[in-house]
């Protein structure tokens, strides 16, 4: 197989892996952001309770 | 939290080092040329994925023996990450197959089909798990599934090796797949990096799940205190 053809396949394979990893990272970051938001609201609720 | 940061940095460094070895150190394969570089991604991903499924089963056993919910969460996360890795295995394998054999998929190749069967089997795990509302039953059924499916993985591996393969090469053989030293070193580095990545993602997701659980408990307590 000529080099310019082979590069496309190799790049494609490594890109698929990178895209999956980034997608997973974005989903996890969203989860973390949601947890932070919830933590802030629980904190607020706790402060109100103490007052 | 700090240990997670170190682990993330270590796995990023290991991946960078492994890929540097793949493209700068490992020699070009005489038969396949450049496309053989996919091997250093595809095969380690496949090995780590299958080990992850087995680990999920072992954690399922631990849950069934102890009843500790943390083992159920660990098993669930191990299987979840393995499914994500399995998608990468199938995609990279298909790309490599297209480049090397001229086909995206070969149905009469036992290695490919057996991996697809394992993948489809584990695709049933989440629907099964989340179709049960009672948390105790959910954890128990999921653990039983993970143990049975986890036992199927090595059985399947042995069965495939006993079968007469046509096109898919053998890497884990007595001769080590006839790899020269530099290729073997790169391959081992790639396995190490992918395994470290798996462990890192597993730890991150476990931490996220534990935080969510803790938050739910706090909310419940707050609601109880308010009423």
Interface residues (C-beta under 8 A of the other chain):
Chain A: X1 X3 X5 X6 X7 X9 X10 X12 X13 X14 X16 X17 X20 X21 X24 X28 X31 X32 X35 X38 X39 X42 X45 X46 X49
Chain B: X19 X33 X34 X35 X37 X38 X41 X42 X45 X84 X87 X88 X91 X92 X95 X96 X98 X99 X197 X201 X204 X205 X208 X211 X212 X215 X218 X219 X222 X225 X226
